[in-house]
Amino acid sequence: MHFKNQVVSDLAFILQAPLIYQDMAISEFWLSDWRIRLNILDQEPKPLIDKINQCKSHFLGSYFETIFSFAINNLSSFDVIFEHKQLISPDRTLGEIDALVRTQDGKLHQFEVAIKFYLESNRELGHWVGPNKNDSFIKKYDRAKNHQLKVLALPEASVLMSDYNLNEPINAHLLMFGILYNQIAKSDDLTLFQHQPMTFLAVKEEKINQAAKTGFWINEDNLIWLKDDFISAQELFKPHWISDPVEQEVSTQKSLHFSAWQDDIKEKFKQDNRPRHFVIKWKKSGFDSHYTRLFVVPSLW
């Protein structure tokens, strides 16, 4: 599905892309006519844009949470009881509940939701880390399962639950949306990149969904490997990392010449060493071309 508005395209990603991890089949709860509703929303996106404008933060995580909130409130069969409730003790904040919903069978479900872009570690095969390396799949998974999804079981949550007249058991779920990026570690990896469907070069963490959407990452020192088949590169800027760019909505920098693109990357890494995120178009085989996600990381990443 293709859309005119970036925010609608990002919403569509949430509704249809396979998750990195889920312990609940959330796609079963989207309304059967969600595609029709999205097409209507693409023509008149004001309700979604208004929802995003109400969000005080412009960080990627907050942007994603706002779009997810729109999805469960407008495009699902869930009865949303509350969202983003903080549980606070006299001494500290114990945690935040992203969402508590009721399904049509009357059961309660707590959601911990996240959008993640994880790169295959170049030090530990099959281990997945965030572009800034402060985050990892297993770190997020452990914190969600061992802390965030246990908040409503704490004694301090009893007042919150009584405020909503809730005394049923709660099913707790982690929903991790996003994309995983395999490393192009040697020039031979380009054979997979060029001629086969994207797949995992290595998956060690068995909890990860092997059908998750994937891309690639490469060190700036090895960019030359991409030269012969390079067609163009379009940079992605937060918060619009979720779906591929809709040019009418997103300010992007598009490079049509490999050497200029490579020089720009190396020059900007001198001032800012954060990995950069692109959609690249490149020759796949014969006269075919292929679009894929690519992170470029600095030499010492």
C-alpha positions as CSV (number, residue, x, y, z in Angstrom):
1,M,0.0,0.0,0.0
2,H,1.3,3.5,-0.9
3,F,0.2,6.7,0.7
4,K,0.6,10.4,0.2
5,N,1.1,11.3,3.8
6,Q,4.1,10.1,5.8
7,V,2.2,9.8,9.0
8,V,-0.4,7.5,7.4
9,S,2.4,5.4,5.9
10,D,4.0,5.1,9.3
11,L,0.6,4.0,10.7
12,A,0.3,1.4,8.0
13,F,3.7,0.0,9.0
14,I,2.4,-0.6,12.5
15,L,-0.7,-2.3,11.2
16,Q,1.0,-4.7,8.7
17,A,4.7,-5.1,9.3
18,P,5.9,-8.2,11.2
19,L,7.1,-7.4,14.7
20,I,10.6,-8.0,15.9
21,Y,9.0,-9.7,19.0
22,Q,5.5,-10.2,20.1
23,D,3.8,-12.6,22.6
24,M,0.4,-11.7,21.4
25,A,-0.9,-11.8,17.8
26,I,-2.0,-8.2,17.7
27,S,-2.8,-8.3,14.0
28,E,-5.8,-10.5,14.9
29,F,-7.4,-7.4,16.6
30,W,-7.1,-4.9,13.8
31,L,-10.5,-4.1,12.3
32,S,-11.2,-6.1,9.1
33,D,-11.6,-2.9,7.0
34,W,-8.5,-1.1,8.3
35,R,-7.1,-0.8,4.8
36,I,-10.2,1.0,3.6
37,R,-10.0,3.3,6.7
38,L,-6.3,4.0,6.0
39,N,-7.1,5.1,2.4
40,I,-9.8,7.4,3.7
41,L,-7.4,8.8,6.3
42,D,-4.8,9.4,3.6
43,Q,-7.2,11.7,1.9
44,E,-8.2,13.5,5.1
45,P,-5.3,12.9,7.6
46,K,-6.3,15.7,10.0
47,P,-7.4,13.4,12.9
48,L,-4.0,11.6,12.9
49,I,-2.0,14.8,12.4
50,D,-4.0,16.5,15.3
51,K,-3.1,13.5,17.5
52,I,0.6,13.8,16.7
53,N,0.5,17.6,17.2
54,Q,-0.9,17.0,20.7
55,C,2.3,15.1,21.6
56,K,4.7,17.4,23.5
57,S,7.8,15.4,22.5
58,H,9.2,15.1,19.0
59,F,11.4,12.1,19.8
60,L,11.0,8.9,17.7
61,G,9.7,6.9,20.6
62,S,7.0,9.4,21.5
63,Y,6.0,9.7,17.8
64,F,5.6,6.0,17.6
65,E,3.6,5.7,20.8
66,T,1.2,8.4,19.5
67,I,0.6,6.5,16.2
68,F,0.2,3.2,18.1
69,S,-2.3,4.9,20.4
70,F,-4.3,6.1,17.3
71,A,-4.2,2.5,16.0
72,I,-5.6,0.8,19.1
73,N,-8.2,3.5,19.6
74,N,-9.5,3.8,16.0
75,L,-8.5,0.7,14.1
76,S,-8.8,-2.1,16.6
77,S,-11.5,-4.0,18.5
78,F,-9.8,-3.2,21.8
79,D,-11.6,-1.3,24.5
80,V,-8.8,1.0,25.7
81,I,-9.1,1.5,29.5
82,F,-6.1,3.7,29.9
83,E,-2.7,4.6,28.4
84,H,0.6,5.9,29.8
85,K,-0.3,5.7,33.4
86,Q,2.6,6.2,35.8
87,L,2.6,4.2,39.0
88,I,4.2,6.4,41.7
89,S,5.2,5.5,45.3
90,P,6.0,8.2,47.9
91,D,9.7,7.7,47.1
92,R,9.9,7.1,43.4
93,T,8.2,6.3,40.1
94,L,7.7,2.5,40.0
95,G,7.0,2.3,36.3
96,E,4.6,3.3,33.5
97,I,1.9,1.2,31.8
98,D,1.9,1.9,28.1
99,A,-1.7,0.7,27.7
100,L,-4.3,-1.5,29.4
101,V,-7.0,-2.8,27.1
102,R,-9.9,-5.2,27.2
103,T,-10.6,-7.7,24.4
104,Q,-14.1,-8.6,23.3
105,D,-14.0,-11.8,25.4
106,G,-13.6,-9.6,28.5
107,K,-10.0,-10.3,29.2
108,L,-7.5,-7.6,30.3
109,H,-4.2,-7.1,28.5
110,Q,-1.3,-4.8,29.4
111,F,1.0,-3.7,26.6
112,E,4.6,-2.6,26.7
113,V,5.3,-1.2,23.2
114,A,8.5,-0.1,21.5
115,I,9.9,0.8,18.1
116,K,13.4,-0.5,17.7
117,F,16.1,-0.4,15.0
118,Y,18.7,-3.0,15.9
119,L,22.0,-3.7,14.1
120,E,23.7,-7.1,14.2
121,S,26.7,-6.7,16.5
122,N,30.1,-6.8,14.8
123,R,31.5,-8.3,18.0
124,E,29.0,-11.0,18.9
125,L,27.3,-12.9,16.1
126,G,23.6,-12.8,16.3
127,H,23.4,-10.2,19.0
128,W,21.4,-7.0,18.2
129,V,22.3,-3.5,19.4
130,G,20.9,0.0,18.8
131,P,22.7,2.5,16.6
132,N,24.0,4.3,19.7
133,K,24.9,1.0,21.4
134,N,23.2,2.0,24.6
135,D,20.4,-0.4,23.9
136,S,20.1,-4.0,22.8
137,F,17.3,-6.5,22.1
138,I,18.1,-8.6,25.1
139,K,18.4,-5.6,27.4
140,K,15.0,-4.3,26.3
141,Y,13.4,-7.8,26.4
142,D,14.7,-8.5,30.0
143,R,13.6,-5.1,31.3
144,A,10.2,-5.4,29.8
145,K,9.6,-8.9,31.0
146,N,11.2,-8.6,34.5
147,H,10.1,-5.0,35.4
148,Q,7.8,-3.0,33.1
149,L,5.2,-5.8,32.6
150,K,5.1,-6.6,36.3
151,V,4.2,-3.1,37.5
152,L,0.4,-3.8,37.7
153,A,1.2,-6.8,40.0
154,L,2.8,-4.6,42.6
155,P,0.8,-3.9,45.8
156,E,1.1,-0.1,45.0
157,A,-1.0,-0.8,41.8
158,S,-4.1,-1.7,43.9
159,V,-5.4,1.9,44.2
160,L,-5.0,2.4,40.4
161,M,-6.9,-0.8,39.7
162,S,-9.7,0.0,42.1
163,D,-10.0,3.5,40.5
164,Y,-11.1,1.6,37.3
165,N,-13.0,-1.1,39.2
166,L,-10.7,-3.7,37.9
167,N,-10.0,-7.0,39.8
168,E,-9.5,-9.5,37.0
169,P,-6.2,-11.2,36.1
170,I,-4.0,-9.2,33.6
171,N,-2.2,-10.7,30.6
172,A,1.0,-8.8,30.1
173,H,2.6,-8.5,26.6
174,L,5.7,-7.0,24.9
175,L,5.1,-5.7,21.4
176,M,8.4,-4.7,19.8
177,F,8.0,-3.2,16.3
178,G,10.9,-2.2,14.1
179,I,13.6,-3.4,11.7
180,L,16.7,-5.5,12.1
181,Y,19.9,-4.8,10.1
182,N,22.3,-7.5,9.1
183,Q,26.0,-6.6,8.8
184,I,27.7,-6.4,5.4
185,A,31.0,-7.6,6.9
186,K,32.8,-8.7,3.8
187,S,32.3,-8.0,0.1
188,D,31.0,-11.5,-0.4
189,D,27.9,-10.6,1.6
190,L,26.8,-8.4,-1.3
191,T,25.8,-11.6,-3.2
192,L,23.0,-12.1,-0.7
193,F,22.3,-8.4,-0.8
194,Q,22.0,-8.3,-4.6
195,H,20.3,-11.5,-5.6
196,Q,18.3,-13.0,-2.8
197,P,15.4,-11.9,-0.7
198,M,16.5,-10.2,2.5
199,T,17.0,-12.7,5.3
200,F,19.0,-13.1,8.4
201,L,22.7,-13.8,8.1
202,A,22.7,-14.7,11.7
203,V,20.1,-15.1,14.4
204,K,21.3,-16.3,17.8
205,E,18.5,-14.9,20.0
206,E,15.7,-17.4,19.5
207,K,13.0,-15.0,20.8
208,I,13.4,-12.8,17.7
209,N,10.8,-13.2,14.9
210,Q,12.8,-14.4,11.9
211,A,10.1,-12.9,9.6
212,A,10.8,-9.4,10.9
213,K,11.5,-6.7,8.4
214,T,15.3,-6.4,7.7
215,G,17.9,-4.1,6.3
216,F,21.7,-3.9,6.3
217,W,24.5,-1.9,7.9
218,I,28.0,-1.2,6.7
219,N,31.1,0.5,8.1
220,E,32.1,3.7,6.3
221,D,35.5,2.2,5.5
222,N,33.7,-0.5,3.3
223,L,31.3,1.8,1.4
224,I,33.4,1.3,-1.7
225,W,31.9,-2.2,-1.9
226,L,28.5,-0.6,-2.9
227,K,29.9,1.6,-5.7
228,D,29.4,-0.6,-8.8
229,D,25.7,-1.2,-8.2
230,F,24.8,2.1,-6.5
231,I,21.8,4.1,-8.0
232,S,20.8,6.5,-5.3
233,A,20.5,7.0,-1.5
234,Q,17.9,8.9,0.4
235,E,18.6,9.8,4.0
236,L,15.9,9.2,6.7
237,F,15.6,11.7,9.6
238,K,13.9,11.1,12.9
239,P,11.0,10.7,13.7
240,H,10.4,9.4,10.1
241,W,12.5,6.2,10.4
242,I,9.5,3.9,10.5
243,S,8.3,3.5,6.9
244,D,10.0,4.4,3.6
245,P,9.9,8.1,2.8
246,V,7.0,9.9,1.2
247,E,8.7,12.7,-0.5
248,Q,5.7,15.2,-0.3
249,E,5.9,15.0,3.5
250,V,9.5,14.4,4.5
251,S,12.5,16.6,4.1
252,T,15.2,14.3,2.8
253,Q,18.7,14.5,1.2
254,K,18.9,12.3,-1.9
255,S,22.2,11.4,-3.5
256,L,22.4,10.2,-7.1
257,H,26.2,10.0,-7.3
258,F,28.1,7.5,-5.2
259,S,31.3,9.5,-4.7
260,A,29.4,12.6,-3.5
261,W,27.4,10.4,-1.1
262,Q,30.5,8.7,0.2
263,D,32.3,12.1,0.7
264,D,29.3,13.6,2.5
265,I,29.1,10.7,4.9
266,K,32.8,10.8,5.8
267,E,32.8,14.6,6.2
268,K,29.7,14.6,8.5
269,F,31.1,11.8,10.6
270,K,33.9,14.2,11.6
271,Q,31.4,16.4,13.3
272,D,28.8,13.8,14.4
273,N,29.7,10.1,14.8
274,R,26.1,8.8,15.1
275,P,25.2,6.2,12.5
276,R,23.2,7.5,9.5
277,H,20.1,5.9,8.1
278,F,19.3,5.6,4.4
279,V,17.0,4.0,1.9
280,I,19.2,3.0,-1.0
281,K,18.3,2.0,-4.5
282,W,20.7,-0.3,-6.2
283,K,21.0,-2.8,-9.0
284,K,19.8,-6.2,-8.0
285,S,20.2,-8.3,-11.1
286,G,20.2,-7.4,-14.8
287,F,18.1,-4.3,-15.3
288,D,16.2,-4.8,-12.0
289,S,16.6,-2.4,-9.1
290,H,16.0,-2.9,-5.4
291,Y,15.3,-0.6,-2.5
292,T,16.6,-1.5,1.0
293,R,17.3,0.1,4.3
294,L,21.0,0.8,5.2
295,F,22.7,2.1,8.2
296,V,26.2,3.5,7.7
297,V,28.3,3.6,10.8
298,P,31.6,5.4,11.5
299,S,35.0,3.7,11.4
300,L,35.2,3.2,15.2
301,W,31.6,2.2,15.8
